[in-house]
Structure formats: structure tokens, C-alpha cells
């Protein structure tokens, strides 16, 4: 899916497109709508860097079964 935002809106935030992606992912994570793994993929940061970003913002990471399954899937794909 491609999300398009008006250039004026993007410019008015003072954020780069990458920063906006991170902000959106962080908000969705805080609301419980996405997992750490999904946030990592959404931002292009990967799970570990996304968790670090959450830590910088003092957002508690809840690592659940879905996160574990996502990490196991990633590891499995890396070693095939």
C-alpha cells in the first residue's frame, strides 16, 4: 500500500518522510495496533532498531507471541 500525503502537510511538520514513517509506526505501536516486528518493517529499521527507538522515547516494549513468531520467521528466512 502506498500512502500519499500532501507536500504542504509534510513540510508543515518539519519532519522528513523517514521521520514521519517512524512517528506513525510509534503511534500505531503505542495504540497496540502493530507489533514491534511490524513497526520495524514499516520504518525499514528492523525490529531491534525500532525497539531502540521505542526505548529512547521511554515506550515500554511488550514482546508477545506474535513478536516471537515474527522474529522466528525472520531468523528462519535468514538461515535458509
HTML snippet that shows the backbone in 3Dmol.js (N, CA, C, O; Angstrom):
<script src="https://3Dmol.org/build/3Dmol-min.js"></script>
<div id="view" style="width:600px;height:400px;position:relative"></div>
<script>
const pdb = `
ATOM      1  N   UNK A   1       0.841  -1.174   0.000  1.00  0.00           N
ATOM      2  CA  UNK A   1       0.000   0.000   0.000  1.00  0.00           C
ATOM      3  C   UNK A   1       0.889   1.241   0.000  1.00  0.00           C
ATOM      4  O   UNK A   1       1.927   1.287   0.661  1.00  0.00           O
ATOM      5  N   UNK A   2       0.472   2.198  -0.725  1.00  0.00           N
ATOM      6  CA  UNK A   2       1.188   3.462  -0.802  1.00  0.00           C
ATOM      7  C   UNK A   2       0.329   4.532  -0.161  1.00  0.00           C
ATOM      8  O   UNK A   2      -0.835   4.704  -0.521  1.00  0.00           O
ATOM      9  N   UNK A   3       0.903   5.247   0.786  1.00  0.00           N
ATOM     10  CA  UNK A   3       0.195   6.331   1.465  1.00  0.00           C
ATOM     11  C   UNK A   3       0.743   7.645   0.938  1.00  0.00           C
ATOM     12  O   UNK A   3       1.942   7.909   1.028  1.00  0.00           O
ATOM     13  N   UNK A   4      -0.136   8.461   0.392  1.00  0.00           N
ATOM     14  CA  UNK A   4       0.290   9.751  -0.127  1.00  0.00           C
ATOM     15  C   UNK A   4      -0.177  10.854   0.812  1.00  0.00           C
ATOM     16  O   UNK A   4      -1.316  10.852   1.279  1.00  0.00           O
ATOM     17  N   UNK A   5       0.713  11.789   1.077  1.00  0.00           N
ATOM     18  CA  UNK A   5       0.384  12.952   1.897  1.00  0.00           C
ATOM     19  C   UNK A   5       0.680  14.206   1.093  1.00  0.00           C
ATOM     20  O   UNK A   5       1.634  14.252   0.317  1.00  0.00           O
ATOM     21  N   UNK A   6      -0.136  15.205   1.285  1.00  0.00           N
ATOM     22  CA  UNK A   6       0.066  16.478   0.630  1.00  0.00           C
ATOM     23  C   UNK A   6       1.425  17.043   1.038  1.00  0.00           C
ATOM     24  O   UNK A   6       1.759  17.058   2.223  1.00  0.00           O
ATOM     25  N   UNK A   7       2.199  17.501   0.079  1.00  0.00           N
ATOM     26  CA  UNK A   7       3.533  18.045   0.353  1.00  0.00           C
ATOM     27  C   UNK A   7       3.497  19.185   1.365  1.00  0.00           C
ATOM     28  O   UNK A   7       4.404  19.307   2.188  1.00  0.00           O
ATOM     29  N   UNK A   8       2.467  20.016   1.316  1.00  0.00           N
ATOM     30  CA  UNK A   8       2.367  21.129   2.269  1.00  0.00           C
ATOM     31  C   UNK A   8       2.217  20.610   3.693  1.00  0.00           C
ATOM     32  O   UNK A   8       2.783  21.175   4.629  1.00  0.00           O
ATOM     33  N   UNK A   9       1.457  19.536   3.853  1.00  0.00           N
ATOM     34  CA  UNK A   9       1.289  18.954   5.184  1.00  0.00           C
ATOM     35  C   UNK A   9       2.607  18.391   5.676  1.00  0.00           C
ATOM     36  O   UNK A   9       2.996  18.604   6.825  1.00  0.00           O
ATOM     37  N   UNK A  10       3.288  17.676   4.807  1.00  0.00           N
ATOM     38  CA  UNK A  10       4.584  17.094   5.182  1.00  0.00           C
ATOM     39  C   UNK A  10       5.559  18.200   5.557  1.00  0.00           C
ATOM     40  O   UNK A  10       6.236  18.108   6.581  1.00  0.00           O
ATOM     41  N   UNK A  11       5.636  19.234   4.745  1.00  0.00           N
ATOM     42  CA  UNK A  11       6.560  20.338   5.019  1.00  0.00           C
ATOM     43  C   UNK A  11       6.194  21.065   6.306  1.00  0.00           C
ATOM     44  O   UNK A  11       7.079  21.524   7.028  1.00  0.00           O
ATOM     45  N   UNK A  12       4.906  21.175   6.600  1.00  0.00           N
ATOM     46  CA  UNK A  12       4.499  21.905   7.795  1.00  0.00           C
ATOM     47  C   UNK A  12       4.874  21.171   9.078  1.00  0.00           C
ATOM     48  O   UNK A  12       4.944  21.786  10.142  1.00  0.00           O
ATOM     49  N   UNK A  13       5.116  19.862   8.991  1.00  0.00           N
ATOM     50  CA  UNK A  13       5.510  19.112  10.187  1.00  0.00           C
ATOM     51  C   UNK A  13       6.974  19.332  10.525  1.00  0.00           C
ATOM     52  O   UNK A  13       7.385  19.169  11.674  1.00  0.00           O
ATOM     53  N   UNK A  14       7.759  19.702   9.524  1.00  0.00           N
ATOM     54  CA  UNK A  14       9.193  19.855   9.736  1.00  0.00           C
ATOM     55  C   UNK A  14       9.919  18.514   9.825  1.00  0.00           C
ATOM     56  O   UNK A  14      11.091  18.459  10.198  1.00  0.00           O
ATOM     57  N   UNK A  15       9.221  17.442   9.482  1.00  0.00           N
ATOM     58  CA  UNK A  15       9.811  16.103   9.543  1.00  0.00           C
ATOM     59  C   UNK A  15      10.124  15.597   8.145  1.00  0.00           C
ATOM     60  O   UNK A  15       9.458  15.965   7.176  1.00  0.00           O
ATOM     61  N   UNK A  16      11.128  14.764   8.049  1.00  0.00           N
ATOM     62  CA  UNK A  16      11.426  14.103   6.783  1.00  0.00           C
ATOM     63  C   UNK A  16      10.421  12.965   6.591  1.00  0.00           C
ATOM     64  O   UNK A  16       9.764  12.555   7.548  1.00  0.00           O
ATOM     65  N   UNK A  17      10.297  12.456   5.373  1.00  0.00           N
ATOM     66  CA  UNK A  17       9.405  11.307   5.174  1.00  0.00           C
ATOM     67  C   UNK A  17       9.767  10.117   6.076  1.00  0.00           C
ATOM     68  O   UNK A  17       8.880   9.416   6.564  1.00  0.00           O
ATOM     69  N   UNK A  18      11.060   9.894   6.294  1.00  0.00           N
ATOM     70  CA  UNK A  18      11.502   8.802   7.165  1.00  0.00           C
ATOM     71  C   UNK A  18      11.048   9.039   8.604  1.00  0.00           C
ATOM     72  O   UNK A  18      10.581   8.122   9.280  1.00  0.00           O
ATOM     73  N   UNK A  19      11.194  10.285   9.059  1.00  0.00           N
ATOM     74  CA  UNK A  19      10.770  10.622  10.419  1.00  0.00           C
ATOM     75  C   UNK A  19       9.250  10.481  10.581  1.00  0.00           C
ATOM     76  O   UNK A  19       8.769  10.040  11.625  1.00  0.00           O
ATOM     77  N   UNK A  20       8.505  10.859   9.540  1.00  0.00           N
ATOM     78  CA  UNK A  20       7.056  10.696   9.589  1.00  0.00           C
ATOM     79  C   UNK A  20       6.666   9.229   9.687  1.00  0.00           C
ATOM     80  O   UNK A  20       5.748   8.872  10.425  1.00  0.00           O
ATOM     81  N   UNK A  21       7.370   8.375   8.937  1.00  0.00           N
ATOM     82  CA  UNK A  21       7.111   6.933   8.995  1.00  0.00           C
ATOM     83  C   UNK A  21       7.354   6.405  10.402  1.00  0.00           C
ATOM     84  O   UNK A  21       6.576   5.596  10.909  1.00  0.00           O
ATOM     85  N   UNK A  22       8.438   6.864  11.033  1.00  0.00           N
ATOM     86  CA  UNK A  22       8.753   6.439  12.397  1.00  0.00           C
ATOM     87  C   UNK A  22       7.672   6.920  13.357  1.00  0.00           C
ATOM     88  O   UNK A  22       7.205   6.156  14.201  1.00  0.00           O
ATOM     89  N   UNK A  23       7.274   8.184  13.232  1.00  0.00           N
ATOM     90  CA  UNK A  23       6.235   8.732  14.104  1.00  0.00           C
ATOM     91  C   UNK A  23       4.939   7.938  13.982  1.00  0.00           C
ATOM     92  O   UNK A  23       4.297   7.622  14.983  1.00  0.00           O
ATOM     93  N   UNK A  24       4.562   7.623  12.755  1.00  0.00           N
ATOM     94  CA  UNK A  24       3.341   6.861  12.533  1.00  0.00           C
ATOM     95  C   UNK A  24       3.455   5.464  13.156  1.00  0.00           C
ATOM     96  O   UNK A  24       2.533   5.003  13.829  1.00  0.00           O
ATOM     97  N   UNK A  25       4.571   4.810  12.929  1.00  0.00           N
ATOM     98  CA  UNK A  25       4.767   3.467  13.479  1.00  0.00           C
ATOM     99  C   UNK A  25       4.758   3.482  15.004  1.00  0.00           C
ATOM    100  O   UNK A  25       4.171   2.598  15.628  1.00  0.00           O
ATOM    101  N   UNK A  26       5.400   4.471  15.605  1.00  0.00           N
ATOM    102  CA  UNK A  26       5.438   4.573  17.066  1.00  0.00           C
ATOM    103  C   UNK A  26       4.026   4.757  17.609  1.00  0.00           C
ATOM    104  O   UNK A  26       3.641   4.105  18.580  1.00  0.00           O
ATOM    105  N   UNK A  27       3.262   5.636  16.989  1.00  0.00           N
ATOM    106  CA  UNK A  27       1.884   5.873  17.439  1.00  0.00           C
ATOM    107  C   UNK A  27       1.035   4.613  17.313  1.00  0.00           C
ATOM    108  O   UNK A  27       0.276   4.275  18.222  1.00  0.00           O
ATOM    109  N   UNK A  28       1.166   3.920  16.183  1.00  0.00           N
ATOM    110  CA  UNK A  28       0.404   2.681  15.993  1.00  0.00           C
ATOM    111  C   UNK A  28       0.818   1.626  17.010  1.00  0.00           C
ATOM    112  O   UNK A  28      -0.020   0.875  17.509  1.00  0.00           O
ATOM    113  N   UNK A  29       2.113   1.571  17.316  1.00  0.00           N
ATOM    114  CA  UNK A  29       2.587   0.614  18.320  1.00  0.00           C
ATOM    115  C   UNK A  29       2.012   0.953  19.693  1.00  0.00           C
ATOM    116  O   UNK A  29       1.529   0.076  20.408  1.00  0.00           O
ATOM    117  N   UNK A  30       2.069   2.224  20.048  1.00  0.00           N
ATOM    118  CA  UNK A  30       1.549   2.650  21.355  1.00  0.00           C
ATOM    119  C   UNK A  30       0.063   2.328  21.502  1.00  0.00           C
ATOM    120  O   UNK A  30      -0.411   2.039  22.601  1.00  0.00           O
ATOM    121  N   UNK A  31      -0.657   2.379  20.403  1.00  0.00           N
ATOM    122  CA  UNK A  31      -2.085   2.091  20.431  1.00  0.00           C
ATOM    123  C   UNK A  31      -2.374   0.590  20.370  1.00  0.00           C
ATOM    124  O   UNK A  31      -3.529   0.169  20.435  1.00  0.00           O
ATOM    125  N   UNK A  32      -1.314  -0.210  20.247  1.00  0.00           N
ATOM    126  CA  UNK A  32      -1.490  -1.658  20.198  1.00  0.00           C
ATOM    127  C   UNK A  32      -1.980  -2.176  18.860  1.00  0.00           C
ATOM    128  O   UNK A  32      -2.498  -3.289  18.769  1.00  0.00           O
ATOM    129  N   UNK A  33      -1.818  -1.367  17.823  1.00  0.00           N
ATOM    130  CA  UNK A  33      -2.316  -1.755  16.507  1.00  0.00           C
ATOM    131  C   UNK A  33      -1.283  -2.503  15.670  1.00  0.00           C
ATOM    132  O   UNK A  33      -1.643  -3.209  14.728  1.00  0.00           O
ATOM    133  N   UNK A  34      -0.006  -2.353  16.007  1.00  0.00           N
ATOM    134  CA  UNK A  34       1.047  -3.095  15.309  1.00  0.00           C
ATOM    135  C   UNK A  34       2.029  -3.647  16.344  1.00  0.00           C
ATOM    136  O   UNK A  34       2.084  -3.179  17.481  1.00  0.00           O
ATOM    137  N   UNK A  35       2.794  -4.639  15.929  1.00  0.00           N
ATOM    138  CA  UNK A  35       3.814  -5.242  16.786  1.00  0.00           C
ATOM    139  C   UNK A  35       5.158  -4.562  16.536  1.00  0.00           C
ATOM    140  O   UNK A  35       5.297  -3.744  15.626  1.00  0.00           O
ATOM    141  N   UNK A  36       6.134  -4.913  17.351  1.00  0.00           N
ATOM    142  CA  UNK A  36       7.492  -4.408  17.143  1.00  0.00           C
ATOM    143  C   UNK A  36       8.000  -4.829  15.767  1.00  0.00           C
ATOM    144  O   UNK A  36       8.610  -4.033  15.054  1.00  0.00           O
ATOM    145  N   UNK A  37       7.747  -6.071  15.401  1.00  0.00           N
ATOM    146  CA  UNK A  37       8.185  -6.560  14.091  1.00  0.00           C
ATOM    147  C   UNK A  37       7.561  -5.779  12.950  1.00  0.00           C
ATOM    148  O   UNK A  37       8.235  -5.433  11.980  1.00  0.00           O
ATOM    149  N   UNK A  38       6.280  -5.504  13.069  1.00  0.00           N
ATOM    150  CA  UNK A  38       5.596  -4.722  12.039  1.00  0.00           C
ATOM    151  C   UNK A  38       6.136  -3.293  12.002  1.00  0.00           C
ATOM    152  O   UNK A  38       6.319  -2.718  10.929  1.00  0.00           O
ATOM    153  N   UNK A  39       6.387  -2.728  13.176  1.00  0.00           N
ATOM    154  CA  UNK A  39       6.964  -1.384  13.231  1.00  0.00           C
ATOM    155  C   UNK A  39       8.339  -1.341  12.593  1.00  0.00           C
ATOM    156  O   UNK A  39       8.684  -0.390  11.892  1.00  0.00           O
ATOM    157  N   UNK A  40       9.122  -2.383  12.844  1.00  0.00           N
ATOM    158  CA  UNK A  40      10.446  -2.471  12.233  1.00  0.00           C
ATOM    159  C   UNK A  40      10.383  -2.539  10.725  1.00  0.00           C
ATOM    160  O   UNK A  40      11.175  -1.902  10.031  1.00  0.00           O
ATOM    161  N   UNK A  41       9.433  -3.317  10.218  1.00  0.00           N
ATOM    162  CA  UNK A  41       9.277  -3.414   8.761  1.00  0.00           C
ATOM    163  C   UNK A  41       8.724  -2.114   8.178  1.00  0.00           C
ATOM    164  O   UNK A  41       9.164  -1.660   7.122  1.00  0.00           O
ATOM    165  N   UNK A  42       7.765  -1.528   8.871  1.00  0.00           N
ATOM    166  CA  UNK A  42       7.135  -0.292   8.389  1.00  0.00           C
ATOM    167  C   UNK A  42       8.144   0.843   8.264  1.00  0.00           C
ATOM    168  O   UNK A  42       8.079   1.635   7.324  1.00  0.00           O
ATOM    169  N   UNK A  43       9.064   0.921   9.198  1.00  0.00           N
ATOM    170  CA  UNK A  43      10.048   2.001   9.205  1.00  0.00           C
ATOM    171  C   UNK A  43      11.312   1.671   8.425  1.00  0.00           C
ATOM    172  O   UNK A  43      12.114   2.553   8.118  1.00  0.00           O
ATOM    173  N   UNK A  44      11.481   0.390   8.109  1.00  0.00           N
ATOM    174  CA  UNK A  44      12.716  -0.034   7.445  1.00  0.00           C
ATOM    175  C   UNK A  44      13.884  -0.128   8.412  1.00  0.00           C
ATOM    176  O   UNK A  44      15.031  -0.280   7.994  1.00  0.00           O
ATOM    177  N   UNK A  45      13.593  -0.038   9.701  1.00  0.00           N
ATOM    178  CA  UNK A  45      14.638  -0.058  10.729  1.00  0.00           C
ATOM    179  C   UNK A  45      14.961  -1.473  11.194  1.00  0.00           C
ATOM    180  O   UNK A  45      16.053  -1.727  11.702  1.00  0.00           O
ATOM    181  N   UNK A  46      14.032  -2.377  11.026  1.00  0.00           N
ATOM    182  CA  UNK A  46      14.174  -3.700  11.618  1.00  0.00           C
ATOM    183  C   UNK A  46      13.709  -3.657  13.068  1.00  0.00           C
ATOM    184  O   UNK A  46      13.604  -2.589  13.671  1.00  0.00           O
ATOM    185  N   UNK A  47      13.436  -4.823  13.610  1.00  0.00           N
ATOM    186  CA  UNK A  47      12.861  -4.919  14.960  1.00  0.00           C
ATOM    187  C   UNK A  47      13.757  -4.334  16.038  1.00  0.00           C
ATOM    188  O   UNK A  47      13.280  -3.610  16.913  1.00  0.00           O
ATOM    189  N   UNK A  48      15.053  -4.640  15.988  1.00  0.00           N
ATOM    190  CA  UNK A  48      15.964  -4.205  17.050  1.00  0.00           C
ATOM    191  C   UNK A  48      16.071  -2.686  17.092  1.00  0.00           C
ATOM    192  O   UNK A  48      15.945  -2.081  18.156  1.00  0.00           O
ATOM    193  N   UNK A  49      16.302  -2.074  15.941  1.00  0.00           N
ATOM    194  CA  UNK A  49      16.420  -0.611  15.907  1.00  0.00           C
ATOM    195  C   UNK A  49      15.108   0.058  16.280  1.00  0.00           C
ATOM    196  O   UNK A  49      15.104   1.104  16.928  1.00  0.00           O
ATOM    197  N   UNK A  50      13.981  -0.550  15.868  1.00  0.00           N
ATOM    198  CA  UNK A  50      12.685   0.018  16.240  1.00  0.00           C
ATOM    199  C   UNK A  50      12.489  -0.072  17.755  1.00  0.00           C
ATOM    200  O   UNK A  50      11.969   0.859  18.369  1.00  0.00           O
ATOM    201  N   UNK A  51      12.902  -1.183  18.357  1.00  0.00           N
ATOM    202  CA  UNK A  51      12.818  -1.303  19.816  1.00  0.00           C
ATOM    203  C   UNK A  51      13.690  -0.243  20.492  1.00  0.00           C
ATOM    204  O   UNK A  51      13.297   0.326  21.511  1.00  0.00           O
ATOM    205  N   UNK A  52      14.855   0.019  19.936  1.00  0.00           N
ATOM    206  CA  UNK A  52      15.721   1.068  20.494  1.00  0.00           C
ATOM    207  C   UNK A  52      15.040   2.429  20.405  1.00  0.00           C
ATOM    208  O   UNK A  52      15.118   3.235  21.332  1.00  0.00           O
ATOM    209  N   UNK A  53      14.374   2.676  19.283  1.00  0.00           N
ATOM    210  CA  UNK A  53      13.649   3.942  19.121  1.00  0.00           C
ATOM    211  C   UNK A  53      12.548   4.050  20.169  1.00  0.00           C
ATOM    212  O   UNK A  53      12.349   5.118  20.747  1.00  0.00           O
ATOM    213  N   UNK A  54      11.837   2.967  20.417  1.00  0.00           N
ATOM    214  CA  UNK A  54      10.816   2.966  21.460  1.00  0.00           C
ATOM    215  C   UNK A  54      11.453   3.253  22.818  1.00  0.00           C
ATOM    216  O   UNK A  54      10.899   4.004  23.621  1.00  0.00           O
ATOM    217  N   UNK A  55      12.611   2.660  23.072  1.00  0.00           N
ATOM    218  CA  UNK A  55      13.316   2.872  24.332  1.00  0.00           C
ATOM    219  C   UNK A  55      13.732   4.322  24.519  1.00  0.00           C
ATOM    220  O   UNK A  55      13.623   4.864  25.618  1.00  0.00           O
ATOM    221  N   UNK A  56      14.212   4.957  23.445  1.00  0.00           N
ATOM    222  CA  UNK A  56      14.593   6.368  23.521  1.00  0.00           C
ATOM    223  C   UNK A  56      13.409   7.232  23.934  1.00  0.00           C
ATOM    224  O   UNK A  56      13.563   8.251  24.607  1.00  0.00           O
ATOM    225  N   UNK A  57      12.229   6.800  23.514  1.00  0.00           N
ATOM    226  CA  UNK A  57      11.012   7.555  23.814  1.00  0.00           C
ATOM    227  C   UNK A  57      10.360   7.085  25.110  1.00  0.00           C
ATOM    228  O   UNK A  57       9.272   7.530  25.476  1.00  0.00           O
ATOM    229  N   UNK A  58      11.050   6.177  25.794  1.00  0.00           N
ATOM    230  CA  UNK A  58      10.566   5.601  27.054  1.00  0.00           C
ATOM    231  C   UNK A  58       9.206   4.927  26.896  1.00  0.00           C
ATOM    232  O   UNK A  58       8.340   5.017  27.766  1.00  0.00           O
ATOM    233  N   UNK A  59       9.045   4.249  25.758  1.00  0.00           N
ATOM    234  CA  UNK A  59       7.836   3.473  25.489  1.00  0.00           C
ATOM    235  C   UNK A  59       8.167   2.020  25.775  1.00  0.00           C
ATOM    236  O   UNK A  59       9.081   1.445  25.182  1.00  0.00           O
ATOM    237  N   UNK A  60       7.421   1.444  26.679  1.00  0.00           N
ATOM    238  CA  UNK A  60       7.670   0.060  27.082  1.00  0.00           C
ATOM    239  C   UNK A  60       7.305  -0.866  25.943  1.00  0.00           C
ATOM    240  O   UNK A  60       6.213  -0.784  25.382  1.00  0.00           O
ATOM    241  N   UNK A  61       8.221  -1.737  25.613  1.00  0.00           N
ATOM    242  CA  UNK A  61       8.007  -2.713  24.561  1.00  0.00           C
ATOM    243  C   UNK A  61       7.377  -3.964  25.160  1.00  0.00           C
ATOM    244  O   UNK A  61       7.917  -4.564  26.089  1.00  0.00           O
ATOM    245  N   UNK A  62       6.239  -4.344  24.620  1.00  0.00           N
ATOM    246  CA  UNK A  62       5.600  -5.577  25.076  1.00  0.00           C
ATOM    247  C   UNK A  62       5.876  -6.652  24.032  1.00  0.00           C
ATOM    248  O   UNK A  62       5.316  -6.630  22.935  1.00  0.00           O
ATOM    249  N   UNK A  63       6.727  -7.572  24.381  1.00  0.00           N
ATOM    250  CA  UNK A  63       7.137  -8.632  23.464  1.00  0.00           C
ATOM    251  C   UNK A  63       6.195  -9.801  23.670  1.00  0.00           C
ATOM    252  O   UNK A  63       6.247 -10.473  24.700  1.00  0.00           O
ATOM    253  N   UNK A  64       5.329 -10.050  22.685  1.00  0.00           N
ATOM    254  CA  UNK A  64       4.339 -11.104  22.843  1.00  0.00           C
ATOM    255  C   UNK A  64       4.585 -12.248  21.856  1.00  0.00           C
ATOM    256  O   UNK A  64       5.588 -12.262  21.143  1.00  0.00           O
ATOM    257  N   UNK A  65       3.670 -13.188  21.829  1.00  0.00           N
ATOM    258  CA  UNK A  65       3.819 -14.363  20.976  1.00  0.00           C
ATOM    259  C   UNK A  65       3.927 -13.977  19.505  1.00  0.00           C
ATOM    260  O   UNK A  65       4.704 -14.575  18.761  1.00  0.00           O
ATOM    261  N   UNK A  66       3.161 -12.992  19.088  1.00  0.00           N
ATOM    262  CA  UNK A  66       3.220 -12.559  17.692  1.00  0.00           C
ATOM    263  C   UNK A  66       4.605 -12.009  17.359  1.00  0.00           C
ATOM    264  O   UNK A  66       5.127 -12.262  16.273  1.00  0.00           O
ATOM    265  N   UNK A  67       5.203 -11.258  18.285  1.00  0.00           N
ATOM    266  CA  UNK A  67       6.565 -10.759  18.080  1.00  0.00           C
ATOM    267  C   UNK A  67       7.553 -11.915  17.984  1.00  0.00           C
ATOM    268  O   UNK A  67       8.428 -11.923  17.118  1.00  0.00           O
ATOM    269  N   UNK A  68       7.408 -12.888  18.878  1.00  0.00           N
ATOM    270  CA  UNK A  68       8.289 -14.051  18.848  1.00  0.00           C
ATOM    271  C   UNK A  68       8.146 -14.794  17.531  1.00  0.00           C
ATOM    272  O   UNK A  68       9.149 -15.157  16.916  1.00  0.00           O
ATOM    273  N   UNK A  69       6.919 -15.025  17.090  1.00  0.00           N
ATOM    274  CA  UNK A  69       6.692 -15.716  15.815  1.00  0.00           C
ATOM    275  C   UNK A  69       7.323 -14.953  14.656  1.00  0.00           C
ATOM    276  O   UNK A  69       7.923 -15.550  13.764  1.00  0.00           O
ATOM    277  N   UNK A  70       7.181 -13.623  14.677  1.00  0.00           N
ATOM    278  CA  UNK A  70       7.769 -12.793  13.627  1.00  0.00           C
ATOM    279  C   UNK A  70       9.289 -12.906  13.628  1.00  0.00           C
ATOM    280  O   UNK A  70       9.906 -13.037  12.571  1.00  0.00           O
ATOM    281  N   UNK A  71       9.892 -12.857  14.815  1.00  0.00           N
ATOM    282  CA  UNK A  71      11.354 -12.976  14.918  1.00  0.00           C
ATOM    283  C   UNK A  71      11.829 -14.355  14.476  1.00  0.00           C
ATOM    284  O   UNK A  71      12.843 -14.470  13.787  1.00  0.00           O
ATOM    285  N   UNK A  72      11.107 -15.397  14.866  1.00  0.00           N
ATOM    286  CA  UNK A  72      11.479 -16.754  14.455  1.00  0.00           C
ATOM    287  C   UNK A  72      11.371 -16.909  12.944  1.00  0.00           C
ATOM    288  O   UNK A  72      12.209 -17.562  12.322  1.00  0.00           O
ATOM    289  N   UNK A  73      10.346 -16.312  12.358  1.00  0.00           N
ATOM    290  CA  UNK A  73      10.185 -16.356  10.908  1.00  0.00           C
ATOM    291  C   UNK A  73      11.345 -15.647  10.215  1.00  0.00           C
ATOM    292  O   UNK A  73      11.881 -16.140   9.223  1.00  0.00           O
ATOM    293  N   UNK A  74      11.723 -14.496  10.741  1.00  0.00           N
ATOM    294  CA  UNK A  74      12.851 -13.748  10.174  1.00  0.00           C
ATOM    295  C   UNK A  74      14.134 -14.570  10.251  1.00  0.00           C
ATOM    296  O   UNK A  74      14.875 -14.669   9.273  1.00  0.00           O
ATOM    297  N   UNK A  75      14.389 -15.157  11.414  1.00  0.00           N
ATOM    298  CA  UNK A  75      15.586 -15.981  11.576  1.00  0.00           C
ATOM    299  C   UNK A  75      15.572 -17.177  10.648  1.00  0.00           C
ATOM    300  O   UNK A  75      16.595 -17.532  10.063  1.00  0.00           O
ATOM    301  N   UNK A  76      14.424 -17.791  10.513  1.00  0.00           N
ATOM    302  CA  UNK A  76      14.293 -18.944   9.626  1.00  0.00           C
ATOM    303  C   UNK A  76      14.615 -18.554   8.186  1.00  0.00           C
ATOM    304  O   UNK A  76      15.297 -19.296   7.479  1.00  0.00           O
ATOM    305  N   UNK A  77      14.130 -17.395   7.749  1.00  0.00           N
ATOM    306  CA  UNK A  77      14.397 -16.919   6.385  1.00  0.00           C
ATOM    307  C   UNK A  77      15.871 -16.583   6.188  1.00  0.00           C
ATOM    308  O   UNK A  77      16.406 -16.755   5.093  1.00  0.00           O
ATOM    309  N   UNK A  78      16.519 -16.112   7.226  1.00  0.00           N
ATOM    310  CA  UNK A  78      17.938 -15.758   7.115  1.00  0.00           C
ATOM    311  C   UNK A  78      18.827 -16.983   6.934  1.00  0.00           C
ATOM    312  O   UNK A  78      19.861 -16.914   6.270  1.00  0.00           O
ATOM    313  N   UNK A  79      18.428 -18.087   7.518  1.00  0.00           N
ATOM    314  CA  UNK A  79      19.279 -19.284   7.519  1.00  0.00           C
ATOM    315  C   UNK A  79      18.825 -20.352   6.543  1.00  0.00           C
ATOM    316  O   UNK A  79      19.247 -21.503   6.658  1.00  0.00           O
ATOM    317  N   UNK A  80      17.990 -20.010   5.599  1.00  0.00           N
ATOM    318  CA  UNK A  80      17.560 -20.982   4.576  1.00  0.00           C
ATOM    319  C   UNK A  80      18.478 -20.944   3.404  1.00  0.00           C
ATOM    320  O   UNK A  80      18.282 -21.687   2.442  1.00  0.00           O
TER     321      UNK A  80
END
`;
const viewer = $3Dmol.createViewer("view");
viewer.addModel(pdb, "pdb");
viewer.setStyle({}, {cartoon: {color: "spectrum"}});
viewer.zoomTo();
viewer.render();
</script>
